[in-house]
Amino acid sequence: MPNQNKPSAEELKAKEEEAIKAAEELEGRQQIPQDEEKEETPEPEVVPEPEAPEEEPKEEEEQAEPSEEEKEALKKKLEDEKKKSSASARENQKIYAKNRVINKALTDADEIPEPTEEELVKEFPDWDVMSDIEKTLAKETVVSRSWRKVISDAKAQATKIEKWNESVETFVDDPKTLIDNPDLEGKTEEFKEFATKEENNSVPFKILTSAFLHDHSTNKPNNKGRMFEKGSGGPNDKPQPKNGKLTLEEGRKLRESNYNLWKEKLSAGLIESDL
């Protein structure tokens, strides 16, 4: 039986063309137009990483013990600085003393009183027959002479201060000084400052040395009794009362040997009493 529904070649050709046309239209709709600008995607901002803080050098837990050379150099440096400071103080002290003498002389010179007529008659035997001009000149001569004497004495005193400071330096720098006075060892700068004080000017060095060393010895802290308080290392065989207090005899001996400790124990009630 023949198939009456079979399409003809023309119909197949027409359907093929329609299918191709539909496929082309579908493809055209899916394509992106070439002239359309593509949207640019912004690049992410690069944030620089923070720099790591520099690590501070760690201090050594234990400092190395300075060598003997370093200790000696430091000691010498401290001694030099002490000498410079002491020398500067003495120089200032000397300048102050000289200025004080000169300033006082200028003040005294301005306050010199005019000579009395009795003094002028004694100074000038022919005063009564002198003219007024001669008397005025004579009076000015007396005043000027007194003024010059005050200034001259001040200059002599200032020179004396200068020379005395030089004498102190010479005395201390003389090796014989330390041989005769070994206790001055290590105290020479303090002695110079002491000896150049204005009230010690021209005092014999033997007296100055004795006074200086005496002042230093009396100014030392009194450590009497310290060894007794800390213990002498020997056995303590003294009998103690059962209540832990010292007897009257032990308290008396302690008072004579170490008054401060005796007073402390007495205040604490650790010494027997006969009351």
Secondary structure per residue as TSV (DSSP state, phi and psi in degrees):
chain	resnum	aa	ss	phi	psi
A	1	M	-	360.0	126.8
A	2	P	-	-70.9	142.3
A	3	N	-	-83.8	109.4
A	4	Q	T	-78.8	-19.7
A	5	N	T	-88.4	-0.3
A	6	K	-	-69.0	124.6
A	7	P	-	-69.4	155.8
A	8	S	-	-82.7	170.9
A	9	A	H	-64.2	-34.8
A	10	E	H	-66.8	-40.8
A	11	E	H	-65.6	-41.7
A	12	L	H	-61.8	-39.8
A	13	K	H	-64.6	-39.5
A	14	A	H	-68.4	-42.1
A	15	K	H	-66.2	-34.5
A	16	E	H	-64.7	-41.4
A	17	E	H	-66.1	-39.2
A	18	E	H	-63.9	-40.6
A	19	A	H	-65.2	-41.1
A	20	I	H	-63.7	-43.1
A	21	K	H	-63.1	-42.5
A	22	A	H	-64.8	-38.0
A	23	A	H	-66.0	-38.8
A	24	E	H	-65.8	-39.3
A	25	E	H	-65.1	-40.9
A	26	L	H	-64.3	-40.1
A	27	E	H	-65.9	-36.6
A	28	G	H	-66.5	-36.2
A	29	R	H	-70.1	-29.5
A	30	Q	H	-81.2	-21.4
A	31	Q	S	-74.9	144.9
A	32	I	-	-89.5	130.1
A	33	P	-	-56.6	139.1
A	34	Q	T	-69.8	-30.7
A	35	D	T	-81.2	-3.6
A	36	E	S	-77.6	126.7
A	37	E	-	-70.5	135.4
A	38	K	-	-78.4	137.4
A	39	E	-	-74.2	122.5
A	40	E	-	-80.8	135.5
A	41	T	-	-89.9	120.6
A	42	P	-	-63.1	139.3
A	43	E	-	-74.4	141.5
A	44	P	-	-65.8	137.7
A	45	E	-	-70.3	132.1
A	46	V	-	-90.0	116.4
A	47	V	-	-94.8	120.2
A	48	P	-	-65.6	139.2
A	49	E	-	-71.8	137.1
A	50	P	-	-63.0	140.7
A	51	E	-	-71.3	137.4
A	52	A	-	-70.6	131.5
A	53	P	-	-61.2	143.8
A	54	E	-	-68.5	134.2
A	55	E	-	-76.1	128.3
A	56	E	-	-71.0	141.5
A	57	P	-	-62.3	131.4
A	58	K	-	-73.4	133.8
A	59	E	-	-71.3	144.1
A	60	E	-	-67.5	133.5
A	61	E	S	-60.8	-38.4
A	62	E	S	-127.3	122.7
A	63	Q	-	-77.4	145.2
A	64	A	-	-68.5	141.4
A	65	E	-	-65.9	125.7
A	66	P	-	-62.5	147.3
A	67	S	-	-73.4	169.0
A	68	E	H	-63.4	-35.9
A	69	E	H	-64.7	-41.0
A	70	E	H	-67.1	-39.7
A	71	K	H	-63.2	-42.5
A	72	E	H	-66.1	-38.9
A	73	A	H	-65.6	-41.7
A	74	L	H	-65.4	-41.4
A	75	K	H	-62.4	-43.7
A	76	K	H	-64.2	-39.3
A	77	K	H	-63.4	-42.9
A	78	L	H	-65.2	-38.9
A	79	E	H	-66.2	-40.7
A	80	D	H	-64.5	-42.6
A	81	E	H	-64.4	-37.7
A	82	K	H	-65.5	-41.3
A	83	K	H	-64.3	-42.7
A	84	K	H	-63.5	-43.8
A	85	S	H	-63.8	-42.5
A	86	S	H	-66.2	-41.6
A	87	A	H	-64.0	-39.5
A	88	S	H	-64.7	-40.1
A	89	A	H	-65.1	-41.5
A	90	R	H	-66.7	-39.0
A	91	E	H	-63.5	-43.1
A	92	N	H	-63.5	-39.6
A	93	Q	H	-63.7	-40.6
A	94	K	H	-66.6	-45.6
A	95	I	H	-62.2	-41.2
A	96	Y	H	-62.4	-43.7
A	97	A	H	-63.8	-43.0
A	98	K	H	-65.7	-43.1
A	99	N	H	-64.2	-38.3
A	100	R	H	-63.1	-40.3
A	101	V	H	-65.2	-45.8
A	102	I	H	-65.5	-44.7
A	103	N	H	-63.3	-39.3
A	104	K	H	-65.4	-38.7
A	105	A	H	-64.0	-40.4
A	106	L	H	-63.9	-39.6
A	107	T	H	-65.9	-44.3
A	108	D	H	-64.5	-36.7
A	109	A	H	-65.7	-39.3
A	110	D	H	-68.5	-21.3
A	111	E	T	-100.3	11.7
A	112	I	-	-65.2	124.7
A	113	P	-	-75.9	155.5
A	114	E	-	-69.2	145.2
A	115	P	-	-67.4	146.0
A	116	T	-	-76.6	165.2
A	117	E	H	-64.9	-33.6
A	118	E	H	-62.7	-41.7
A	119	E	H	-66.1	-38.3
A	120	L	H	-68.7	-38.5
A	121	V	H	-63.7	-38.9
A	122	K	H	-68.6	-35.4
A	123	E	H	-75.8	-39.0
A	124	F	-	-122.3	101.1
A	125	P	T	-58.9	-29.8
A	126	D	T	-94.4	26.8
A	127	W	G	-56.8	-39.2
A	128	D	G	-67.7	-25.0
A	129	V	G	-101.0	2.9
A	130	M	S	-79.9	149.6
A	131	S	-	-75.7	168.8
A	132	D	H	-61.6	-40.1
A	133	I	H	-63.9	-41.9
A	134	E	H	-64.3	-38.3
A	135	K	H	-65.5	-40.0
A	136	T	H	-64.0	-45.0
A	137	L	H	-65.0	-37.8
A	138	A	H	-65.6	-41.1
A	139	K	H	-64.8	-42.9
A	140	E	H	-64.3	-34.0
A	141	T	H	-63.7	-42.8
A	142	V	H	-65.0	-44.4
A	143	V	H	-64.2	-44.7
A	144	S	H	-62.7	-38.6
A	145	R	H	-65.9	-40.8
A	146	S	H	-65.6	-39.3
A	147	W	H	-63.6	-44.6
A	148	R	H	-65.1	-34.1
A	149	K	H	-65.9	-42.0
A	150	V	H	-62.5	-45.0
A	151	I	H	-67.0	-39.6
A	152	S	H	-64.5	-41.2
A	153	D	H	-64.1	-37.3
A	154	A	H	-66.7	-41.5
A	155	K	H	-63.9	-38.2
A	156	A	H	-65.3	-38.4
A	157	Q	H	-66.9	-40.6
A	158	A	H	-63.7	-40.6
A	159	T	H	-64.7	-36.8
A	160	K	H	-63.2	-40.0
A	161	I	H	-63.7	-43.5
A	162	E	H	-61.7	-47.6
A	163	K	H	-67.9	-34.1
A	164	W	H	-65.5	-40.5
A	165	N	H	-62.0	-38.4
A	166	E	H	-66.8	-36.2
A	167	S	H	-65.9	-38.6
A	168	V	H	-64.2	-44.0
A	169	E	H	-59.7	-44.8
A	170	T	H	-63.8	-41.7
A	171	F	H	-62.7	-45.1
A	172	V	H	-71.2	-36.8
A	173	D	H	-75.7	-12.4
A	174	D	S	-72.9	121.6
A	175	P	H	-56.1	-29.9
A	176	K	H	-63.7	-26.8
A	177	T	H	-62.5	-45.8
A	178	L	H	-72.3	-27.9
A	179	I	H	-67.1	-43.8
A	180	D	H	-75.9	-26.5
A	181	N	-	-131.0	73.0
A	182	P	G	-61.9	-22.1
A	183	D	G	-70.1	-11.2
A	184	L	G	-79.7	-9.2
A	185	E	T	-57.2	124.5
A	186	G	T	82.8	0.0
A	187	K	-	-124.4	14.9
A	188	T	H	-63.8	-37.9
A	189	E	H	-66.4	-41.2
A	190	E	H	-64.8	-36.8
A	191	F	H	-66.7	-40.8
A	192	K	H	-58.8	-44.8
A	193	E	H	-63.1	-38.4
A	194	F	H	-67.9	-45.4
A	195	A	H	-71.1	-26.4
A	196	T	T	-90.9	5.6
A	197	K	S	-63.8	149.2
A	198	E	G	-61.3	-35.8
A	199	E	G	-72.8	-15.4
A	200	N	G	-99.4	5.3
A	201	N	T	-60.4	128.2
A	202	S	T	71.2	8.5
A	203	V	-	-73.3	136.0
A	204	P	-	-54.2	140.2
A	205	F	H	-63.3	-31.2
A	206	K	H	-62.0	-42.2
A	207	I	H	-69.8	-41.5
A	208	L	H	-62.6	-42.3
A	209	T	H	-63.3	-44.7
A	210	S	H	-63.4	-42.2
A	211	A	H	-66.0	-40.1
A	212	F	H	-65.4	-48.1
A	213	L	H	-65.9	-34.5
A	214	H	H	-64.5	-43.2
A	215	D	H	-61.9	-41.1
A	216	H	H	-67.3	-37.5
A	217	S	H	-71.2	-36.2
A	218	T	H	-76.8	-21.6
A	219	N	T	-86.3	-4.5
A	220	K	S	-70.4	144.2
A	221	P	-	-65.0	140.6
A	222	N	-	-84.3	112.4
A	223	N	-	-104.7	19.4
A	224	K	T	-61.5	133.6
A	225	G	T	91.3	-7.8
A	226	R	H	-65.0	-42.9
A	227	M	H	-64.4	-35.5
A	228	F	H	-66.9	-39.9
A	229	E	H	-67.7	-39.3
A	230	K	H	-81.8	-13.5
A	231	G	-	102.1	133.6
A	232	S	-	-89.4	-6.4
A	233	G	S	91.7	-11.6
A	234	G	S	-88.2	165.1
A	235	P	-	-69.2	146.2
A	236	N	-	-103.9	92.2
A	237	D	-	-96.4	6.6
A	238	K	-	-66.9	131.5
A	239	P	-	-68.3	136.2
A	240	Q	-	-110.8	142.6
A	241	P	-	-62.9	160.6
A	242	K	T	-62.5	-28.6
A	243	N	T	-83.9	4.4
A	244	G	S	84.8	1.8
A	245	K	-	-91.6	157.0
A	246	L	B	-79.8	148.2
A	247	T	-	-73.8	171.4
A	248	L	H	-61.6	-41.5
A	249	E	H	-65.7	-42.7
A	250	E	H	-65.3	-38.0
A	251	G	H	-64.3	-38.2
A	252	R	H	-64.4	-45.0
A	253	K	H	-64.1	-39.0
A	254	L	H	-66.1	-36.5
A	255	R	H	-64.2	-36.4
A	256	E	H	-75.3	-31.6
A	257	S	H	-92.0	-32.8
A	258	N	-	-151.0	89.4
A	259	Y	H	-63.7	-39.8
A	260	N	H	-63.9	-42.5
A	261	L	H	-67.4	-38.9
A	262	W	H	-61.1	-42.9
A	263	K	H	-64.5	-37.5
A	264	E	H	-65.6	-44.8
A	265	K	H	-69.0	-35.9
A	266	L	H	-64.2	-43.2
A	267	S	H	-64.5	-31.9
A	268	A	T	-84.3	-0.9
A	269	G	T	74.9	28.2
A	270	L	-	-100.8	16.5
A	271	I	B	-126.4	131.5
A	272	E	-	-61.7	146.0
A	273	S	-	-122.6	148.3
A	274	D	-	-89.0	4.0
A	275	L	-	-81.8	360.0
